[in-house]
């Protein structure tokens, strides 16, 4: 299996990739965001030095209890980071880490995606569930990979009322449709990443079932991104309201994901996840 991302070719199987989170926001659910570009670049450098293979930068929180910011504001937050991303340099932790790291642009709005990808970036991390082919066309025009996340309804709106009889079956049918949509818009199948959307339009039982049955998605033969870090399902399961206190349980979800075929983990605590993967991967192979 190959992931093609704007001229970079990553072969799988390999040690799962770590996607380090950089939030250029002042309302991140995990409390780790900042509007200071210098701070964001320093955080990216810290992630890479700890083993991150991908940096995922976003200018708007996915929280549904916050209003969407203007497209112009989102671009103004993210573009300076992308323009200066080449300043982020440090030595890789080992010969397996992707180096230089890939840059992922986290946005769901086609206008923002187009403007930022004009500056740089290898991957468009789209949380909109691809309601049209607009973001696929933007990614294709720039040669960028496209991450397709499962969800229901519009981003930035609560969908806690959604229930599924078979959440994995629903996700499988969703990916079948969205892969066709993306490819018709010009995206190569090798440039598609799949995200089952933990916590997005899901009940706790749905997210736990995704963890249990994740290997069902291996049939698509595409890298599976598992966004495990500090998730609500962890807080609900353990009764931990503060996301920053969920890192130990995040590692349990990482190990579960490795055993069931996840290829990429999107996380806040890169050092802990990097150490976990560098131990568990030689064990499971």
ABEGO torsion letter per residue (X at the ends): XBBBBGGBBBBOBBBBBBBBBBBBBAABAAGABBABAAAAAAAAAAAAAAGBABBBBBABBABAABBBBBAAAAAAAAAAAAAAAAABBBBBABAABBOBBBBBBBBABAAAAAAAAAAEEABBBBAAGGABAAAAAAAAAAGBBBBBBBBBEBBGBBAAABBBABAAAAAAAAAAAAAAAAAAAGBBAAABBBBAGBGBGBBAAAAAAAAAAAAAAAAAGBBBBBBABGBAAAAAAAGBABAAAAAAAAAAAAAAAAAAGBABBBBABAAAAAAAAAAAAAAAX
